[in-house]
Amino acid sequence: MIAWFLVYFFGLLTLILVLYSGYQLYLSLVCSQQVKAQKLQLTSSSKPLYSEKSLPLVTFQIALFNEGRVVDALFSSLLEIDYPKSLLEIQLLDDSTDPSIELNAAWVEQLNASGFKATHLTRQHRKGFKAGALNEGLHQATGEFIAIFDADFNLPPNWLLQCLEGFDKPSVAAVQSRWTYGNAGQNLTTRLQVLALNHHFINEHIARDQLHLMTTFNGTAALWKKSVILALGGFNTRTLTEDLNLAYRAQLAGYDLRYFAHITAESELPATPSAYFTQQFRWNKGAAENFRLLRTKLSGLKKRSVRFHAFMHLLGSTFYLASFLLLLIGLSPLLIWFSPLQLHYIALIINGLSVSAILLGIALFRAERSLNPQTPLLSWAIHFLLYLALSAGMSYMNARAVVEGHLGIRSAFVRTPKIKQFKERLKTRLKSVKPIEALIAIIAWAAFIHDIQTASFSLIGLHLFTALAFSWVCLSSWQQA
């Protein structure tokens, strides 16, 4: 009885993953490659929305916590911004507890000496974490618009003028620009991240904008109307992704969010697996938290298509739970007896995982080709398979993040470590192993060896994949930064 239940549940989980991948492919097909290319090209209005004399006052909010020299690129780019300095206010919202606070103070002095109005706002606590710091700065901000940037970004000189062109209707609350990645080719970890991020910024964002669906604010490289943020009650401190929460609350209140793919800001990707794990845990938990916080209001949306896509968006991270459970069931024949017929059915169902991978691969490759038409298919496919393996190996930690988010289990906001912090502050750190991932890896290797010894090959591929994926995550957690 238990074995048949697991077979049916395995099939259900596989179907869920196939549908999820099919949905991602649908988002990639909403716009043709030609339309995406047009949206990626720099466009300018024949008549600017703001004349030189009517430009608004803008406040840059930069939330900081022990960033080290990471901030240098951002502040250097602000010195070159193409905008009247008299109309700019720069807030350093600094919760640092290490020597970073002195580096930030020095940057404030340099910005003020260069003609900007820069303020260094510090707190003796981290109440509300990033959201709390933004809220406190918001009440002191003098700008009509709020430009929000993380420390690991930098912007081109015309970024602000381009974003302002998006506020051509009173209903527009914010303009989100596209991320680029300054260290995309640094190592395998950064190269694999680009696959998913390109899909998000090229396929998902453009599709949601094209279909007038609810979309997201990515927490940085965006320009907001201050009046809208205040009208919504500021940033929500009950979630790790206050950006996603603010975006959805704004759209539920009747405002629009614009996405401009041709406006870019350069970011620094997490350069080590451990940093990437930290970031993904926060993002996945935050999405689940926002589904829990917003599902009642979203259920009341009149347009069923908008409601469906909103649910799919906020539940995106929950598919990690399905992936993890599927991999666990794949290991169960080592502990539970399955008949040859049941194993045959599982082997047939596994073909559905191949379908899921192909659908997702096509979606991600379309995003890659939109940006880099000459990308070799073979090289990209190898990276995609590695991305699938890394994602599978991360499925336990991301599944735990999702469960905690849905259950309302609170946790601290752990910001993503960056490479310049590693060089200056984290030269030495204790190596640690992830016990759950290690246990799963051991069981998967045992299952793989058992398959060979018993000449049972129906699940050998899945067992090998699981063993390699979880071993990779385990070993990478030992990696010295």
Buried (B, 14 or more C-beta within 10 A) or exposed (E): EEBEEBBEEBBBBBBBBBBBBBBBBBBBBBBEBEEBBEBBEEEEEEEEEEEEEEBEBBBBBBBBBBBBBBBBBBBEBBBEBEBEEEBBBBBBBBBBEBEBBEBBBEBBEBBBEEEBBBBBBBBEEBEBBBBBBBBBBBEEBEBBBBBBBBBBBBBBEBBBBBBBBBBEEEEBBBBBBBBBBBBBEBEEBBBBBBBBBBBBBBBBBBBBBBBEBBBBBBBBBBBBBBEBBBBBEBBBBBBBBBBBBBBBBBBBEEBBBBBBBBBBBBBBBBBBBBBBBBBBBBBBBBBBBBBBBBBEEBEEBEEEEBBBBBBBBBBBBBBBBBBBBBBBBBBBBBEEEBEEEBBEBBBEBBEBBEBBBEBBBBBBBBBBBBBEEEEEEEEBEEBBEBBBBBBBBBBBBBBBBBBBBBEEEEEEBEBBBBBBBBEBBBEEEEEEEBEEBBEBBBBBBBBBEBBEEEEBEBBBBBBBBBBBBBBBBBBBBEEEB
